[in-house]
Amino acid sequence: MCGIIGYIGEKNAVPVIIDGLKKLEYRGYDSAGIAINIGNELKIEKKQGRIINLEKSLDNDLYANVGIGHTRWATHGEPSEINAHPHYNIDKSIAVIHNGIIENYTELKKWLEGEGIKFISETDTEVVAHLVSYYYNGDLVKAVTESLKRLRGAYALGVVAKDEPDKIVAVRKDSPLVIGLGKEENFIASDVPAILKHTKNVLYLDNDDMAILTKNEVKIFNGNGDRVERDIETIEWDMEAAEKGGYPHFTIKEINEQPEGIQKVIDRRINDDGKIVLDGINLSKDDIEKISRIYIVACGTSYHAGLVGKYVIEKFAKLPVQVEIGSEFRYKDPLIDDKTLIITVSQSGETLDTLQSLRIAKEQGARIMSIVNVVGSSIARESDDVFYTWAGPEIGVASTKAFTTQMLTFYLIALFMADKLEVIEKEKYDSIIKEIKKIPNDIQTILDNYKDIQKIADEQFNNEKIFFIGRGLDVEISYEASLKLKEISYINSQAIAAGELKHGTIALIEEGTLVVAIATQDKLYEKMLSNIKEVKARKGSILSIAKEGNNEINDISDYRLSIPNTIDILTPLLSIVPMQLFAYYVSVARGNDVDMPRNLAKSVTVE
Ligand code: F6R
């Protein structure tokens, strides 16, 4: 999704902004632009395509101490130079960058056109530039304040005016915006990597906050116009964590970071006695007993983690759970009251569909817990309790390390609840904790065997379609494996419960069709062998994933991958890893942009 950066200070704003935009590339974008104040004019440059195109178009001696920059991911209007941000008013004295959507832009546009203003782009953002200009009378803050009264929708805005080179005005409503605090310089950004090179001290704006940045000061006003202070937070990770560190892509780096990520969660959440530590989250036996219904709400990969979450909460804690897609949940009038527990799951913590579901549930009295990776994100801030996944920055668009840490968090929540409710025997609890502690090593074993997977990918990358089948928990991992493959390889892929295959989808199996059979559940293993045989009988090819030692599957598989032995319920933490590697190597073999697959964005802040 779109990215925002703004700079005001002693340095030349141009390289700071261009560098910041590059750090935001991972969010996904199709055009980029910059507006800087060079004294007698706002210099605005925009280009379709990569940031390098924009960089090349800028004069080498361009210099300014204040400016804003933007990467756009098209929503209203095709990707083009005209539709790229910043947008500006008629005489180019006001420039605006915007993330989000102005819902009433058609109505505002009509009105502004009636006032004689000619629009040049197809975007919703252009109305903001003209609106601010309409109210501008030498005071940018006032003009933005007046404009906000007329805007509906979600927005993070950065606004500069030619005649006020000493300030940037920034606004946040339902779209993330962070303020970076430096020495004689301040920044705005849609997310931290854009400014991390310059400062680790940030503050997150609340909804409806307006920030006025000068070189030496940041003043914040809330939605009522009152001056407010927001806590300054220190970012714990450094740029190295947001760089490739010798790997060719972020995606493979992040796949390889999983043993470390899982270990971190184990270290922070399981104490020496094997007890689960919730870190300030108050979840007493009474609280849990009061819960009549749990909804897990999420999108995409996080939704798949939720499917595993449902399975383990029901198995361990014996509580009923429903898993819902964020974009559906909010519109289906779900049954919610103060006995409902909502668990939202989100890597970015900014996914609007999930965030809006959270808000609706909160309004209706539910307790909101969240499993979130990005510290200080909207979902984290608006939840009653947050389980951070501590996976570190995930830059590759395809979510990998966030997924495994989300799943692990669910296991720990489920075990915690089961323990509190006294519905799990101590021996069982202890043995699961013991097995969980082995997971980082087991993942490492899979990663060390990457060459086997790469070889299969190199032989199979030209497939037009690939199916994934599994039973029990392996179905949930099939969904995630299939999503991973399709988003970075662009191969048409479908995941289906293995037993469902014969009810229709088997019609698509032809000679050579690759079917990935995930068969890690001991009690369903025999059944999986039968389903694999059904595929083989139609001359399909099989890539199977089974626990080591389960070798009957070899004879009916064209390719075989193993995961280390663990208890059935924990296999998702392992079986997804070879699937991530498979998707990655297929994508590389096809020559795709692995980290930034077409049409996708890292943080989906539109509905
Ligand atoms: C897939 C992927 C997406 C996200 C989805 C939700 O690899 O990354 O499907 O999982 O957009 O994003 P978050 O977790 O940030 O809410």
Residues whose N, C-alpha, C, O or C-beta is under 5 A from the ligand:
A	BS01	F6R	C299 G300 T301 S302 V345 S346 Q347 S348 G349 T351 V397 A398 S399 K602 V604
